[in-house]
């Protein structure tokens, strides 16, 4: 059986870190992101690449009023209310619509995603919901999921079937709610030790693993994909670490690491799941797009030589 390259993207804009990102400092970053999303779509179409866009529900709306009309009746009751992004509407951080506020609305971008062949519109929850934060409840998450499906069906006539947990806060006790809300596939964290721990050295370990093999093999067979509560648990393999000027000297190592892992997957008939956030390309868009094209060129080689195919998360529905 031939292997596959899976790509999933966490599409967030400012919602990915609204409690820490200063918009005055990051405005160019997110404007670059909007431009690079359109360039990514062109590149994916050029190489016939199927991609899942796990999108924050707020981005589906065209205006503040529309967000409010689709919002769940209960907001997340996090102990840390800085993580409750509904506060940004109350505090007038969010503008009236996409034209005046391109950082919090993405309706026009989602239209382009849907128009591009092979692109799957998926969920990153309505409010960038944090499933492992203290204070939040199962009922609130259920209402958030309901709101996401309602806005997707109303605005784009789409039923979302794949979901990515914000900040990879994977919560197994919430799986039954996913099936109840029509989700069939979720992305889970890589099955390696530094994704199962949480201490100050973990970010360093994850960064080091982008250069050197300190984890086990990250590709996986179809038979390794688990299912719980009638939901397919699709493992991530590798975060596509963005280009950084201070890491310029090690970019080749990073790219070679990804290519070697893709080659292993192609030879063994396994799946290799690459993910990132579109905004990761916001600082050095040109350099990041060059690297993405390099990966897709290598995919093309593996496709011809081993039948390595392109899949999005929705392709793994059972």
NUGU-692219 format. One record per residue: x, y, z of N, C-alpha, C in turn; residue in one letter; residue number from 1. Coordinates in steps of 0.1 Angstrom, whole numbers. Layout:
[[X Y Z] [X Y Z] [X Y Z] "A" NUM],
...
***
This chain:
[[8 -12 0] [0 0 0] [9 13 0] "X" 1],
[[5 22 -8] [13 35 -9] [11 43 3] "X" 2],
[[21 51 7] [20 60 18] [14 74 14] "X" 3],
[[13 83 23] [8 96 20] [14 107 28] "X" 4],
[[13 119 22] [17 131 29] [4 138 33] "X" 5],
[[2 140 46] [-10 147 52] [-5 161 56] "X" 6],
[[-13 171 53] [-10 184 57] [-22 190 64] "X" 7],
[[-21 195 76] [-32 202 83] [-26 215 89] "X" 8],
[[-34 226 87] [-30 239 91] [-40 245 102] "X" 9],
[[-34 251 112] [-42 257 122] [-44 272 119] "X" 10],
[[-56 275 113] [-58 288 107] [-65 297 118] "X" 11],
[[-58 307 123] [-62 314 135] [-61 330 134] "X" 12],
[[-51 335 126] [-48 349 127] [-46 353 141] "X" 13],
[[-51 365 146] [-48 369 159] [-53 361 170] "X" 14],
[[-64 353 167] [-70 344 177] [-61 333 182] "X" 15],
[[-50 331 176] [-41 321 180] [-33 324 193] "X" 16],
[[-32 337 196] [-26 341 209] [-30 355 213] "X" 17],
[[-43 358 213] [-48 371 215] [-44 377 228] "X" 18],
[[-42 368 238] [-39 373 252] [-24 378 253] "X" 19],
[[-16 375 243] [-2 378 244] [3 387 233] "X" 20],
[[-3 386 221] [1 393 209] [-4 407 209] "X" 21],
[[5 417 208] [2 431 207] [-1 434 192] "X" 22],
[[-13 438 188] [-16 440 174] [-8 451 168] "X" 23],
[[-5 461 175] [3 472 170] [16 467 165] "X" 24],
[[22 458 172] [35 453 169] [34 442 158] "X" 25],
[[22 435 158] [21 423 149] [13 426 137] "X" 26],
[[9 438 134] [-1 441 123] [5 436 109] "X" 27],
[[18 440 107] [24 436 94] [25 421 93] "X" 28],
[[28 414 104] [29 400 105] [16 393 100] "X" 29],
[[5 398 105] [-8 392 101] [-12 396 87] "X" 30],
[[-9 408 83] [-12 412 69] [-4 403 60] "X" 31],
[[9 401 63] [17 391 55] [11 377 55] "X" 32],
[[5 373 66] [-2 360 67] [-13 359 57] "X" 33],
[[-21 370 56] [-33 369 47] [-28 368 33] "X" 34],
[[-17 375 29] [-12 374 16] [-6 360 13] "X" 35],
[[1 355 23] [8 342 21] [-2 330 20] "X" 36],
[[-14 332 27] [-24 322 26] [-29 320 11] "X" 37],
[[-30 331 4] [-34 330 -10] [-23 324 -18] "X" 38],
[[-11 327 -15] [1 321 -22] [1 306 -19] "X" 39],
[[-1 302 -7] [-2 288 -3] [-12 280 -11] "X" 40],
[[-24 286 -12] [-35 280 -20] [-31 278 -35] "X" 41],
[[-24 288 -40] [-19 286 -54] [-9 275 -55] "X" 42],
[[0 274 -45] [10 264 -46] [4 250 -44] "X" 43],
[[-6 249 -35] [-12 236 -33] [-20 232 -45] "X" 44],
[[-26 241 -52] [-33 237 -64] [-23 233 -75] "X" 45],
[[-12 240 -76] [-1 237 -86] [4 223 -84] "X" 46],
[[6 218 -71] [11 205 -69] [1 195 -65] "X" 47],
[[-12 198 -67] [-23 189 -64] [-22 184 -49] "X" 48],
[[-21 193 -40] [-19 189 -26] [-32 192 -19] "X" 49],
[[-37 181 -12] [-49 182 -4] [-45 186 11] "X" 50],
[[-52 196 16] [-49 202 29] [-61 204 37] "X" 51],
[[-60 202 50] [-70 205 60] [-67 219 66] "X" 52],
[[-77 228 66] [-76 241 72] [-85 241 84] "X" 53],
[[-79 239 96] [-87 239 109] [-88 253 113] "X" 54],
[[-100 259 112] [-103 273 112] [-110 277 125] "X" 55],
[[-106 288 131] [-113 293 143] [-126 299 138] "X" 56],
[[-137 295 146] [-151 299 142] [-153 314 140] "X" 57],
[[-146 322 149] [-147 336 148] [-144 341 134] "X" 58],
[[-135 335 127] [-130 339 114] [-141 337 103] "X" 59],
[[-151 328 105] [-161 326 96] [-170 338 94] "X" 60],
[[-171 346 104] [-181 358 104] [-176 369 95] "X" 61],
[[-185 377 91] [-182 389 83] [-182 402 92] "X" 62],
[[-187 401 104] [-188 413 112] [-190 409 127] "X" 63],
[[-188 419 136] [-190 416 150] [-204 411 153] "X" 64],
[[-214 418 147] [-228 414 149] [-230 399 145] "X" 65],
[[-224 395 135] [-225 381 131] [-219 371 141] "X" 66],
[[-207 375 146] [-201 367 156] [-211 365 168] "X" 67],
[[-217 376 172] [-226 376 184] [-238 367 181] "X" 68],
[[-243 368 169] [-255 361 165] [-253 346 165] "X" 69],
[[-241 341 163] [-238 327 163] [-231 322 176] "X" 70],
[[-228 331 185] [-220 327 197] [-228 318 206] "X" 71],
[[-222 309 213] [-229 300 222] [-235 308 234] "X" 72],
[[-245 302 240] [-251 309 252] [-242 310 264] "X" 73],
[[-232 302 265] [-223 302 276] [-209 304 271] "X" 74],
[[-201 313 277] [-187 315 274] [-178 306 282] "X" 75],
[[-166 304 278] [-157 295 286] [-154 302 300] "X" 76],
[[-156 294 310] [-154 299 324] [-140 295 329] "X" 77],
[[-130 298 320] [-116 296 325] [-113 304 337] "X" 78],
[[-105 298 346] [-100 306 358] [-92 318 353] "X" 79],
[[-84 316 342] [-77 327 336] [-85 333 325] "X" 80],
[[-92 343 328] [-102 349 319] [-95 357 307] "X" 81],
[[-82 358 308] [-74 364 297] [-75 355 284] "X" 82],
[[-79 342 287] [-80 333 276] [-94 333 270] "X" 83],
[[-103 340 276] [-117 341 271] [-117 352 260] "X" 84],
[[-117 348 248] [-115 358 237] [-128 366 234] "X" 85],
[[-139 362 240] [-151 370 239] [-149 384 245] "X" 86],
[[-139 385 255] [-136 397 261] [-131 408 251] "X" 87],
[[-125 403 240] [-120 412 230] [-131 420 223] "X" 88],
[[-143 414 222] [-154 421 216] [-159 431 226] "X" 89],
[[-160 427 239] [-165 436 249] [-156 448 251] "X" 90],
[[-143 446 249] [-133 456 251] [-130 464 239] "X" 91],
[[-138 462 228] [-136 469 215] [-122 467 209] "X" 92],
[[-116 456 212] [-103 453 205] [-106 448 190] "X" 93],
[[-118 442 189] [-122 437 175] [-130 448 168] "X" 94],
[[-127 450 155] [-134 460 147] [-147 455 143] "X" 95],
[[-154 464 135] [-168 460 130] [-168 450 120] "X" 96],
[[-158 448 111] [-159 439 100] [-145 436 94] "X" 97],
[[-145 427 84] [-132 422 79] [-125 434 72] "X" 98],
[[-132 443 65] [-126 454 58] [-118 463 68] "X" 99],
[[-123 465 79] [-117 474 89] [-108 467 99] "X" 100],
[[-110 453 100] [-102 445 109] [-99 432 103] "X" 101],
[[-88 432 95] [-84 419 89] [-77 409 98] "X" 102],
[[-76 413 111] [-68 404 120] [-78 394 127] "X" 103],
[[-91 397 127] [-100 389 135] [-111 383 126] "X" 104],
[[-112 386 114] [-122 381 105] [-115 375 92] "X" 105],
[[-120 364 87] [-114 357 76] [-123 352 65] "X" 106],
[[-135 358 64] [-146 353 55] [-141 352 41] "X" 107],
[[-134 363 36] [-130 362 22] [-119 352 20] "X" 108],
[[-110 350 30] [-100 339 29] [-106 325 28] "X" 109],
[[-116 323 36] [-123 310 37] [-129 308 23] "X" 110],
[[-135 318 17] [-141 316 4] [-130 311 -6] "X" 111],
[[-118 316 -5] [-107 312 -14] [-103 297 -11] "X" 112],
[[-103 294 2] [-99 280 6] [-109 270 0] "X" 113],
[[-122 273 1] [-133 265 -4] [-132 263 -19] "X" 114],
[[-128 274 -26] [-127 274 -41] [-116 265 -46] "X" 115],
[[-106 263 -38] [-93 256 -42] [-95 241 -41] "X" 116],
[[-93 234 -51] [-95 219 -51] [-87 212 -40] "X" 117],
[[-93 202 -34] [-86 194 -24] [-85 200 -10] "X" 118],
[[-90 212 -8] [-88 219 5] [-101 216 13] "X" 119],
[[-98 211 26] [-109 207 35] [-110 218 45] "X" 120],
[[-122 224 46] [-125 234 57] [-129 226 70] "X" 121],
[[-121 228 80] [-123 220 93] [-124 230 105] "X" 122],
[[-125 224 116] [-128 232 129] [-115 233 137] "X" 123],
[[-113 245 143] [-103 248 153] [-111 253 165] "X" 124],
[[-124 249 166] [-134 254 176] [-138 268 173] "X" 125],
[[-149 272 179] [-155 285 176] [-147 296 182] "X" 126],
[[-143 295 194] [-136 306 201] [-121 303 205] "X" 127],
[[-115 294 197] [-102 289 200] [-102 283 215] "X" 128],
[[-111 274 217] [-114 269 230] [-103 260 235] "X" 129],
[[-100 262 248] [-89 255 255] [-94 244 263] "X" 130],
[[-93 232 259] [-100 220 265] [-94 215 278] "X" 131],
[[-82 220 281] [-75 215 293] [-73 226 303] "X" 132],
[[-79 238 301] [-77 249 310] [-86 248 322] "X" 133],
[[-81 252 334] [-89 251 346] [-101 260 345] "X" 134],
[[-113 254 350] [-125 262 350] [-135 259 339] "X" 135],
[[-130 255 328] [-140 253 316] [-147 240 319] "X" 136],
[[-158 238 312] [-166 226 314] [-170 219 301] "X" 137],
[[-174 207 302] [-178 199 291] [-190 205 283] "X" 138],
[[-199 210 291] [-211 217 285] [-207 229 277] "X" 139],
[[-197 237 282] [-193 249 274] [-186 244 261] "X" 140],
[[-178 234 261] [-172 229 249] [-182 224 239] "X" 141],
[[-192 217 244] [-203 212 236] [-210 224 229] "X" 142],
[[-213 234 236] [-220 246 230] [-211 253 220] "X" 143],
[[-198 253 223] [-188 259 213] [-188 251 200] "X" 144],
[[-188 237 201] [-189 229 189] [-201 231 181] "X" 145],
[[-213 233 188] [-225 235 181] [-225 248 174] "X" 146],
[[-219 259 180] [-218 272 174] [-210 271 161] "X" 147],
[[-199 263 161] [-190 262 150] [-198 256 138] "X" 148],
[[-205 245 140] [-212 239 130] [-223 248 124] "X" 149],
[[-230 255 133] [-240 264 128] [-235 275 119] "X" 150],
[[-224 282 123] [-218 292 114] [-213 287 101] "X" 151],
[[-207 275 101] [-201 269 89] [-213 265 79] "X" 152],
[[-223 260 85] [-235 256 76] [-242 269 71] "X" 153],
[[-243 279 79] [-250 291 75] [-242 299 65] "X" 154],
[[-229 301 67] [-221 310 59] [-215 303 46] "X" 155],
[[-213 290 47] [-206 283 36] [-213 270 32] "X" 156],
[[-224 267 38] [-232 254 36] [-222 242 37] "X" 157],
[[-214 243 47] [-204 232 50] [-207 225 63] "X" 158],
[[-207 212 63] [-206 205 76] [-192 201 78] "X" 159],
[[-187 205 90] [-173 203 93] [-172 189 99] "X" 160],
[[-162 181 94] [-161 167 99] [-147 164 106] "X" 161],
[[-138 174 104] [-124 172 111] [-122 184 121] "X" 162],
[[-114 181 131] [-112 191 141] [-98 190 147] "X" 163],
[[-92 201 150] [-79 202 156] [-81 210 169] "X" 164],
[[-76 204 180] [-77 211 193] [-68 223 194] "X" 165],
[[-72 235 198] [-63 246 199] [-52 243 209] "X" 166],
[[-40 248 205] [-28 245 213] [-26 231 216] "X" 167],
[[-32 222 208] [-30 208 209] [-34 203 223] "X" 168],
[[-44 210 229] [-49 205 242] [-60 194 240] "X" 169],
[[-54 183 237] [-62 171 234] [-68 165 247] "X" 170],
[[-81 164 247] [-88 159 259] [-97 147 256] "X" 171],
[[-92 136 260] [-99 123 256] [-113 122 262] "X" 172],
[[-116 129 273] [-129 128 279] [-140 136 271] "X" 173],
[[-135 144 261] [-144 152 253] [-148 145 239] "X" 174],
[[-142 133 237] [-144 127 224] [-158 124 221] "X" 175],
[[-166 120 231] [-180 117 228] [-188 129 223] "X" 176],
[[-184 141 227] [-190 154 222] [-187 156 208] "X" 177],
[[-175 152 203] [-172 154 190] [-181 146 180] "X" 178],
[[-183 134 183] [-192 126 175] [-206 131 175] "X" 179],
[[-211 136 187] [-224 141 188] [-226 154 179] "X" 180],
[[-214 161 177] [-215 173 169] [-209 171 154] "X" 181],
[[-210 158 150] [-207 154 136] [-193 154 132] "X" 182],
[[-183 154 142] [-169 153 138] [-165 139 138] "X" 183],
[[-157 135 128] [-153 121 126] [-138 119 127] "X" 184],
[[-130 130 126] [-115 129 126] [-110 140 134] "X" 185],
[[-100 137 143] [-93 147 150] [-78 145 148] "X" 186],
[[-70 156 150] [-56 154 150] [-51 152 164] "X" 187],
[[-43 142 167] [-37 140 180] [-22 143 180] "X" 188],
[[-16 144 191] [-2 147 192] [7 136 188] "X" 189],
[[19 139 184] [28 128 181] [31 118 192] "X" 190],
[[33 106 189] [35 96 200] [49 95 204] "X" 191],
[[54 106 210] [68 107 214] [68 113 228] "X" 192],
[[79 110 235] [80 114 250] [78 129 252] "X" 193],
[[84 137 243] [83 152 246] [70 158 243] "X" 194],
[[60 150 238] [47 155 236] [38 150 247] "X" 195],
[[43 142 256] [36 136 268] [40 143 281] "X" 196],
[[49 152 281] [54 158 293] [52 173 292] "X" 197],
[[54 180 303] [52 195 303] [62 201 313] "X" 198],
[[74 205 309] [83 212 317] [91 222 309] "X" 199],
[[100 229 315] [107 240 308] [116 235 297] "X" 200],
[[120 223 297] [129 217 287] [123 212 275] "X" 201],
[[109 210 276] [102 204 264] [103 212 252] "X" 202],
[[101 225 252] [103 233 239] [117 231 233] "X" 203],
[[127 230 241] [140 228 236] [141 214 229] "X" 204],
[[135 204 235] [136 190 230] [128 190 216] "X" 205],
[[117 197 216] [109 197 203] [117 204 192] "X" 206],
[[124 215 196] [132 223 186] [143 214 181] "X" 207],
[[150 207 191] [162 199 187] [158 188 178] "X" 208],
[[146 182 180] [141 171 172] [138 175 157] "X" 209],
[[137 188 155] [135 193 141] [148 191 133] "X" 210],
[[160 189 140] [173 188 134] [179 175 135] "X" 211],
[[177 168 147] [183 155 150] [173 145 155] "X" 212],
[[175 133 152] [165 123 155] [166 119 170] "X" 213],
[[159 126 179] [159 123 193] [145 116 196] "X" 214],
[[136 115 187] [123 108 189] [123 96 180] "X" 215],
[[113 88 183] [111 76 174] [106 80 161] "X" 216],
[[104 70 152] [99 72 138] [85 79 139] "X" 217],
[[83 89 131] [71 97 132] [60 94 122] "X" 218],
[[64 86 112] [54 82 102] [46 69 108] "X" 219],
[[34 67 102] [26 56 108] [18 49 97] "X" 220],
[[15 37 100] [7 29 90] [-8 32 92] "X" 221],
[[-16 29 82] [-31 30 84] [-36 21 95] "X" 222],
[[-30 10 97] [-34 0 107] [-31 5 121] "X" 223],
[[-22 15 122] [-18 21 135] [-28 32 140] "X" 224],
[[-37 36 130] [-46 48 134] [-57 42 142] "X" 225],
[[-58 48 154] [-68 43 164] [-82 51 162] "X" 226],
[[-92 45 168] [-105 51 168] [-111 49 182] "X" 227],
[[-116 60 187] [-123 60 200] [-136 68 199] "X" 228],
[[-146 62 205] [-159 69 205] [-164 72 191] "X" 229],
[[-160 63 181] [-164 65 167] [-157 77 161] "X" 230],
[[-146 81 167] [-138 93 161] [-124 87 158] "X" 231],
[[-119 90 146] [-106 86 141] [-96 95 148] "X" 232],
[[-85 90 154] [-75 97 160] [-63 97 151] "X" 233],
[[-61 108 144] [-51 109 133] [-38 116 139] "X" 234],
[[-27 108 141] [-16 114 148] [-9 125 139] "X" 235],
[[-4 135 145] [5 145 139] [19 138 138] "X" 236],
[[27 142 129] [41 137 128] [51 149 131] "X" 237],
[[51 159 124] [61 170 125] [55 184 124] "X" 238],
[[58 193 133] [55 207 131] [65 213 122] "X" 239],
[[61 219 111] [69 226 101] [74 239 107] "X" 240],
[[86 238 113] [91 250 120] [95 261 110] "X" 241],
[[90 273 112] [92 284 102] [106 288 101] "X" 242],
[[109 295 90] [122 301 88] [125 312 98] "X" 243],
[[137 312 103] [141 323 112] [155 327 109] "X" 244],
[[157 340 108] [170 346 104] [181 341 114] "X" 245],
[[177 341 127] [188 336 137] [191 322 136] "X" 246],
[[182 314 129] [185 300 126] [188 297 112] "X" 247],
[[193 307 105] [196 306 91] [206 295 88] "X" 248],
[[215 293 96] [226 283 94] [221 269 95] "X" 249],
[[210 267 101] [205 253 103] [193 249 95] "X" 250],
[[189 258 86] [177 255 78] [179 243 69] "X" 251],
[[191 241 64] [193 229 56] [191 216 64] "X" 252],
[[196 216 76] [194 205 85] [179 202 87] "X" 253],
[[171 213 90] [157 211 92] [150 205 80] "X" 254],
[[153 210 68] [147 206 56] [151 191 53] "X" 255],
[[163 188 55] [168 174 52] [161 164 62] "X" 256],
[[159 169 74] [152 160 84] [138 157 79] "X" 257],
[[131 167 74] [117 165 69] [117 155 57] "X" 258],
[[126 158 48] [127 150 36] [130 135 39] "X" 259],
[[139 133 48] [143 119 52] [131 112 58] "X" 260],
[[123 119 66] [111 113 72] [101 110 61] "X" 261],
[[99 119 52] [90 117 40] [94 105 32] "X" 262],
[[107 103 30] [113 92 23] [110 79 30] "X" 263],
[[112 79 43] [109 67 51] [94 63 49] "X" 264],
[[85 73 50] [71 70 49] [68 65 35] "X" 265],
[[73 71 25] [71 67 11] [75 53 9] "X" 266],
[[87 49 14] [93 36 11] [85 25 19] "X" 267],
[[80 28 31] [73 19 39] [58 19 37] "X" 268],
[[53 27 29] [39 28 27] [32 34 39] "X" 269],
[[38 44 45] [32 49 57] [27 64 55] "X" 270],
[[21 69 65] [16 83 65] [25 92 72] "X" 271],
[[27 104 67] [35 115 73] [27 127 74] "X" 272],
[[24 132 86] [15 143 89] [22 155 93] "X" 273],
[[23 165 84] [30 178 86] [20 188 90] "X" 274],
[[23 197 100] [13 207 103] [20 220 107] "X" 275],
[[13 231 106] [18 244 110] [7 254 110] "X" 276],
[[9 266 114] [-1 277 114] [3 286 102] "X" 277],
[[-7 290 94] [-4 300 83] [4 312 88] "X" 278],
[[1 316 100] [8 329 105] [23 326 108] "X" 279],
[[27 313 109] [41 310 111] [49 316 99] "X" 280],
[[43 318 88] [50 323 76] [50 339 76] "X" 281],
[[45 345 86] [43 360 86] [55 368 87] "X" 282],
[[66 362 93] [78 370 95] [87 370 83] "X" 283],
[[89 359 77] [97 357 65] [90 350 54] "X" 284],
[[79 357 49] [70 349 40] [77 344 28] "X" 285],
[[87 351 22] [93 347 10] [102 334 12] "X" 286],
[[110 335 23] [118 323 26] [110 311 30] "X" 287],
[[99 313 37] [91 302 41] [84 296 29] "X" 288],
[[79 304 20] [73 299 8] [83 291 -1] "X" 289],
[[95 295 -2] [106 288 -9] [108 274 -3] "X" 290],
[[108 274 11] [110 261 17] [97 252 15] "X" 291],
[[85 257 15] [73 249 13] [74 244 -1] "X" 292],
[[78 252 -11] [79 247 -25] [89 235 -25] "X" 293],
[[100 237 -18] [110 226 -18] [104 213 -13] "X" 294],
[[96 214 -2] [90 202 3] [80 196 -7] "X" 295],
[[72 204 -14] [63 199 -23] [69 194 -36] "X" 296],
[[81 199 -40] [89 194 -51] [94 180 -47] "X" 297],
[[98 178 -35] [103 165 -30] [91 155 -30] "X" 298],
[[79 160 -25] [67 152 -25] [65 146 -40] "X" 299],
[[66 155 -49] [64 152 -63] [73 140 -68] "X" 300],
[[86 141 -63] [95 130 -66] [91 117 -60] "X" 301],
[[87 118 -47] [82 105 -40] [69 100 -46] "X" 302],
[[61 109 -51] [48 105 -57] [51 97 -70] "X" 303],
[[60 101 -78] [64 94 -90] [71 81 -87] "X" 304],
[[80 81 -77] [88 69 -75] [81 59 -67] "X" 305],
[[73 63 -57] [67 53 -48] [52 54 -47] "X" 306],
[[46 62 -55] [31 64 -54] [27 71 -42] "X" 307],
[[36 78 -35] [33 86 -23] [22 96 -27] "X" 308],
[[11 96 -20] [-1 104 -23] [-3 116 -14] "X" 309],
[[-12 125 -17] [-15 136 -8] [-29 134 -3] "X" 310],
[[-30 136 10] [-43 134 17] [-46 146 27] "X" 311],
[[-59 149 29] [-62 158 40] [-68 149 51] "X" 312],
[[-71 155 63] [-77 148 74] [-90 141 71] "X" 313],
[[-98 148 63] [-111 142 60] [-111 129 52] "X" 314],
[[-99 127 45] [-98 115 37] [-97 102 46] "X" 315],
[[-95 104 59] [-94 93 68] [-107 90 75] "X" 316],
[[-118 96 71] [-131 93 77] [-134 78 75] "X" 317],
[[-141 72 85] [-145 57 84] [-160 56 84] "X" 318],
***
